[in-house]
Amino acid sequence: MKQMPTGFQKLLVLVALTIGGFTVVAQEAKTPKMQAEDDAAIRENVKQMESGWNTKSGATYARPFAKDADFVVINGTHVQGHEAIEKGSQRIFDTIFKNTTVSLAVKQIRFLRPDVAVVHVSGHRDGPEAKRLDAMIVLVMTKEGGQWKIASFQNTEVTGPPPSK
């Protein structure tokens, strides 16, 4: 069998991958400065959520969420979209959690790609209306238009011993 030219073989592979629904994307490595800036921006989003809860502002709490974000509440309820997250948060801030506070601490940021990160956050809620609650929050964040946004939020109650520090 005759050998095909190398360039032609590469073209066939690229066409096959594209037709198969895959896209080949060259990814640039992050410089230490870019890594530090992205890390700081992600941490600022977590602080924004904490501030929104503690000031009882659904708008502030929801600001870091993408327009089409998925939000899984601690009881398993799945909320979709920035607007629903904002309105639902304001509703609980005005009622059952009006005298509660939260503290959030980023435990790990793992960049899957330069524009996608998985973020683990330790959360603690206190207040007279509700028992103290410890949670582990998993965020999937994406960088779009130079800004990090929460694409997905999963909140899980920690029922065992507190996580080690």
C-alpha positions as CSV (number, residue, x, y, z in Angstrom):
1,M,0.0,0.0,0.0
2,K,1.3,3.4,-0.9
3,Q,2.2,5.8,2.0
4,M,0.2,9.0,2.1
5,P,2.0,12.3,2.6
6,T,2.4,13.4,6.2
7,G,0.5,16.7,5.8
8,F,-2.4,14.9,4.2
9,Q,-2.5,12.4,7.0
10,K,-2.7,15.3,9.5
11,L,-5.5,16.9,7.6
12,L,-7.5,13.6,7.6
13,V,-7.1,13.2,11.3
14,L,-8.2,16.8,11.9
15,V,-11.2,16.3,9.6
16,A,-12.1,13.1,11.4
17,L,-11.9,14.7,14.8
18,T,-14.0,17.6,13.7
19,I,-16.6,15.4,12.1
20,G,-16.6,13.3,15.2
21,G,-17.7,16.3,17.3
22,F,-14.2,17.0,18.8
23,T,-12.4,20.2,18.5
24,V,-8.6,20.4,18.8
25,V,-7.6,23.5,20.6
26,A,-4.1,24.6,21.3
27,Q,-3.8,25.7,25.0
28,E,-1.4,28.3,26.2
29,A,0.4,27.8,29.4
30,K,-0.3,30.2,32.2
31,T,2.5,32.5,33.3
32,P,2.9,32.8,37.1
33,K,1.4,36.3,36.8
34,M,-1.6,35.0,34.9
35,Q,-2.0,32.2,37.4
36,A,-1.9,34.7,40.4
37,E,-4.4,37.0,38.7
38,D,-6.8,34.2,38.0
39,D,-6.4,32.8,41.5
40,A,-7.2,36.2,43.0
41,A,-10.2,36.7,40.7
42,I,-11.7,33.3,41.7
43,R,-11.1,34.0,45.4
44,E,-12.8,37.4,44.9
45,N,-15.9,35.7,43.5
46,V,-16.1,33.5,46.6
47,K,-15.8,36.7,48.8
48,Q,-18.6,38.3,46.8
49,M,-20.9,35.4,47.6
50,E,-20.0,35.6,51.3
51,S,-20.6,39.3,51.3
52,G,-23.9,38.9,49.5
53,W,-25.1,36.4,52.1
54,N,-23.9,38.4,55.1
55,T,-25.5,41.7,53.8
56,K,-28.6,39.9,52.7
57,S,-28.3,41.0,49.1
58,G,-29.4,38.4,46.5
59,A,-28.0,40.6,43.8
60,T,-24.6,40.7,45.4
61,Y,-24.6,37.0,46.2
62,A,-25.6,36.1,42.6
63,R,-23.2,38.5,40.9
64,P,-20.4,35.9,40.3
65,F,-22.8,33.4,38.6
66,A,-23.0,33.0,34.9
67,K,-26.3,33.8,33.2
68,D,-27.0,30.1,32.6
69,A,-25.5,28.8,35.8
70,D,-26.6,25.6,37.5
71,F,-27.0,25.8,41.3
72,V,-27.6,22.7,43.5
73,V,-28.9,23.7,46.9
74,I,-27.9,21.8,50.0
75,N,-31.2,19.9,50.0
76,G,-30.6,18.7,46.4
77,T,-32.9,21.3,44.7
78,H,-31.5,22.2,41.3
79,V,-31.9,25.9,40.3
80,Q,-31.0,27.1,36.8
81,G,-30.0,30.6,35.7
82,H,-28.6,33.7,37.3
83,E,-32.0,35.4,37.7
84,A,-33.5,32.4,39.6
85,I,-30.4,32.2,41.8
86,E,-30.6,35.9,42.6
87,K,-34.4,35.8,43.4
88,G,-34.2,32.5,45.3
89,S,-31.3,33.8,47.4
90,Q,-33.1,37.1,48.2
91,R,-36.2,35.1,49.3
92,I,-34.2,33.0,51.8
93,F,-32.3,36.1,53.0
94,D,-35.6,37.9,53.7
95,T,-37.1,34.9,55.5
96,I,-35.6,31.7,57.0
97,F,-31.9,32.9,56.9
98,K,-32.4,36.6,57.7
99,N,-30.3,36.4,60.9
100,T,-27.7,34.0,59.7
101,T,-24.1,34.6,58.6
102,V,-21.8,32.5,56.5
103,S,-18.0,32.2,56.2
104,L,-16.5,30.7,53.1
105,A,-12.9,29.7,52.6
106,V,-11.3,28.5,49.4
107,K,-9.6,25.2,50.0
108,Q,-8.4,24.4,46.5
109,I,-8.3,25.8,43.0
110,R,-7.6,23.3,40.3
111,F,-7.3,24.6,36.7
112,L,-8.5,22.0,34.3
113,R,-7.7,24.4,31.4
114,P,-6.6,28.0,31.4
115,D,-10.3,29.0,31.2
116,V,-11.9,26.3,33.4
117,A,-11.3,25.7,37.2
118,V,-12.8,23.5,39.8
119,V,-12.9,25.2,43.2
120,H,-13.5,23.6,46.6
121,V,-14.9,25.9,49.2
122,S,-15.4,25.2,52.9
123,G,-18.6,26.9,54.2
124,H,-20.0,27.4,57.6
125,R,-23.5,28.9,58.4
126,D,-24.5,30.2,61.9
127,G,-27.6,31.9,63.2
128,P,-30.4,31.7,65.7
129,E,-33.0,30.4,63.2
130,A,-30.9,27.5,62.0
131,K,-28.5,25.1,63.4
132,R,-24.8,25.5,62.6
133,L,-24.1,23.9,59.3
134,D,-20.8,22.9,57.7
135,A,-20.7,22.4,54.0
136,M,-18.3,21.6,51.2
137,I,-19.1,23.6,48.0
138,V,-17.8,22.6,44.6
139,L,-17.7,25.3,42.0
140,V,-17.0,24.9,38.3
141,M,-15.8,28.3,37.1
142,T,-15.2,29.5,33.5
143,K,-13.4,32.5,32.2
144,E,-15.3,34.4,29.6
145,G,-14.5,37.8,28.3
146,G,-11.7,38.1,30.8
147,Q,-14.0,37.4,33.8
148,W,-14.4,34.3,36.0
149,K,-18.0,33.2,36.4
150,I,-19.6,30.3,38.3
151,A,-21.0,27.9,35.8
152,S,-22.0,25.3,38.3
153,F,-22.4,25.2,42.1
154,Q,-22.9,22.1,44.2
155,N,-23.5,22.4,48.0
156,T,-23.1,19.4,50.2
157,E,-23.6,19.3,54.0
158,V,-20.7,17.9,56.0
159,T,-22.2,15.5,58.5
160,G,-19.1,13.8,59.8
161,P,-16.3,15.2,61.8
162,P,-15.1,18.6,60.6
163,P,-12.6,18.4,57.8
164,S,-8.9,18.6,58.9
165,K,-7.2,21.9,58.2
